[in-house]
Amino acid sequence: MRLINVKAFLEVENMFERCQKPEAIVPEVLQEFEGSKLTKTEYAILSHCWHLKSDEEVHFKDMKKLVTMDESKRNAIRGRTGYQKLLRTCEQADKENHHWVWADTCCINKQSSSELSEAINSMYNWYTNSQLCYAYLHDMDCAELPSKPDKEKYSNSNGWPKWFSRGWTLQELIAPKTVHLFNHNWKYIGEKRDLAHSLTKITRIPSDILKDGFYPYHRPCAAQIMSWAAHRKTKRDEDQAYSLLGLLGVNMPMLYGEGKKAFQRLQLELIRTSNDHSIFAWGYRGMPRGLSSVLADDPSHFQDCDNLVRMDPDEFIDVLRKDVSEDELSQMRGKRLQAFTA
């Protein structure tokens, strides 16, 4: 895992601002952590929407050469929207005494397919293990979450700020213990646990999940998790599947170019590694037309599954008692109910 040294980044930026050449003794802005070193390191993490023009973001190669590159090229990078976003993130982290920050734009070398695959499979854990997540809602100008959809203002994101419509930000909302939301001007909106009621209305994620996360041994069923992603979008078709890996507890290699097959591969991997039969519950209120597979094409087919809940066999028996006699229940106990999770 590669992290931004907050103090070093701010010190280098200060030198740029004063038109001074950065000193050779300034530590590297990007530093790598792994194993026990990473476990002992506390860091903040950024959640945001990428700019529509990816060259407005600051990438790994830009950050590595920032100190040594030609001044005119450096100033062009410093003028990018993505650079200002990183700068404000580091300033906020510094105020709160966080020494390290992770951001997906510049902390992953996306030119390395092996590094990208490892990062995507690790990302959920990286967000989970962060001390704090800064969620930057770039298209919000007020300091309160909207109470109802505004189709006119947010016409391309289901009436809500864009951050709530993106595939990757789903895990970035759920995984961290603490998420601080900020608006366009980096004005504090609130912490996710305090905003749980409003966030549930926007995302359909139950408030107990927003407040407490996934319990160690009780993850929501796959169909319910898929339903939270039903109306979210990703730039690449493959990312509809890859952005759900951590939430579903699945690991698999990245194959960019496979398109929607990635989502079917995700479902097959889930079937192979778990007994969660809710993966077949998609479309139960109306089967999409023209489909012949037992697997769904994309998360939108799970949109009606937000009320499905995982039950252990004993819980299932208690529910059945309302409609089934004790004689029939006694025949159902044992292996027949231990073979699956309802």
Buried (B, 14 or more C-beta within 10 A) or exposed (E): BBBBBBBBBBBBBEBBEEEEEBEEEBEEBBBEBEEEEBEEBEBBBBBBBBBEEEEBBBBBEBBBEBBEBEEEEBEEBBEBEBBBBBBBBBBBBBEEEBBBBBBBBBBBBBEEEEBBBBBBBBBBEBBBBBBBBBBBBBBBEEEEBBEEBEEEBBEEBBBBBBBBBBBBBBBBBBBBBEBBBBBEEBEEBBEBBEBBEBBBBBBBBBBEBBEEEBEEEEBBBBBBBBBBBBBBBBEBBBBBBBBBBBBBBBEBEBBBEBEEEBBBBBBEBBBEEBEBBBBBBBBBEEEEEEEEEEBBBBBBBBBBBBEBEBBEBEEBBEEBEEEEEEEEBEEEEEEEBEEEBB
